[in-house]
């Protein structure tokens, strides 16, 4: 049945592919109920896009199909089956891989749009090789628009080009970009990197350039324990409460969690109880930062900042040691007066890589 659909779709769209994809995009933009049918797995339009021959279709048709595949991928959302890991599913998105192949050889007046689209596809595919290729074609322009700047900002973080990341962020905000929205996106999606917090880590001078080759990896943190080093702050009630906290090592009962690494950047995938924590990881250091705005009652509203700074334990393979600093700020408080509470913990993590995709040319 699927083969029949592909044949019918190819025949239906012959000689009018570009128009068909543009009309579908228009339906989707105006939220026409008819546009929802185009998003279905078995829709003729989708089948036609996936069946398009990059060697035979003209450039405008291929570009329109690739654009449509990318846009509908975002609308449909990312889903991975129960038999696949997140990385396997992300790197194997058939619609985006097809879109990439359709853009091969597209040029002329479409060259700039092609380069920008390839950068976005590479980012969504978590593919460092494609990121590097597409980033080289886009990032050097002096007249980047907001859409190009956003993805140059994202990709420069993964490639470990921290100076360029700061430059792209400055240009983005100069054009009216709001980085706070990136933090909100990370709070809404567990696997989304918090690029706003990544930039704050870079602005603070941490970390330095990545050490060693880049890769895409999943890590499993299967053991965590913490020990309070010191407590300070200006909130007497919180300080009083902290007196009852244990001062010895405490193992987290729900220690198993995931750490997603895409190039130089890393993201802790824990859950809604933990603010989105993103940072940088290489063979010598793991540095993660994040924050959460808290809405409470009776003076409990405010902000909680988290900073993790860990290094490998030379005596125990897979073990990382360092500090976790929790800082609590009360809403309406005077920042110059310092935080309501700051707790620094000594931390031990046992972590191992469970899945690795080295960077390929």
Secondary structure, 3 states (H helix, E strand, C coil): CHHHHHHHHHHHHCCCHHHHHHHHHHHHHCCCHHHHHHCCCCCHHHHHHHHCCCCCCCHHHHHHHHHHHHHHHHHHCCCCCCCCCHHHHHHCCHHHHHHHHHCCCCCHHHHHHHHHHHHHHHHHCCCHHHHHHHHHHHCCCCCCCHHHHHHHHHHHHHCCCHHHHHHHHHHHHHCCCCCHHHHHHHHHCCCCCCHHHHHHHHHCCCCCCCCCCCEEEEEEEEEEEEEEEEEECCCHHHHHHHCCCCCCCEECCCCCEEEEEECCEEEEECCCCCCCEEEEECCCCEEEEEEEEECCCCCCCEEEEEEEEEEECCCCCCEEEEEEEEEEEECCCCHHHCCCEEEEEEEEEEEEEEEEEECCC
